Amino acid sequence: MTSLTAAPDGSVSARRRRTRYLLGCGTVAGILFPALSFGQAFTRPGFDLRRHALSSLTLGDLGWLQFIAFVGTGLLAVAFAVGLRRALRPGRAATLGPLLVGVYGVAMVGGGVFVPDPALGWPPGAPAGLPEHASTGSILHTVCGAAAFLSLIAAGLLLARRFAGQGRQGWAVYSAASGVVAFVLTALPWSEESASIRFAVGAVIISAWLVALSWRAREEVS
């Protein structure tokens, strides 16, 4: 990463402050979703993380909390993408990297707007099995979830190349490993019985990487 290009009349200082603020949104985005999600997963009666996906917390009386988790995270990630674009220019991945983070943010907003169908006994009173036909909202929720995971995984792999080119091998390995592990957990054909746990772990991995990237970018905008 590089520092911001100097601007006339000392305005670079104000621009740097705004950029650091935008980059800080990445830290909040990476913390907000797992914090709200796991806070509910272990406290809402009837929810079982071994059977129910974190995204299904959008259902039920307290579903608005998970709506905030999705939409808040998404909006913060879009703001972070704007700051990241400023911080990465010029250089490899300066456009596509932030764009992928922005796609993640938009997809997270969509994941909050569109909700999955009640199933597997959640929320309480829901059918014990899976619905015979998925609703349009549930399908769109799944599409948004896939887009969110894949876009941030791709961003991690892309930025790993940038770090490697800069000689920052530790960051290159961390970014690549985060992307690969998250992909293995969420995209490969594992047993459906472990899906909710695998996706929860994948969400923690990509969220942690988002926080780490945010901190690194802020430190380098001097």
Salt bridges, closest charged atoms under 4 A:
ASP48 OD1 - ARG50 NE 3.04
GLU132 OE2 - HIS133 NE2 3.68
GLU220 OE2 - ARG168 NH1 3.55
GLU220 OE2 - ARG216 NH2 2.80
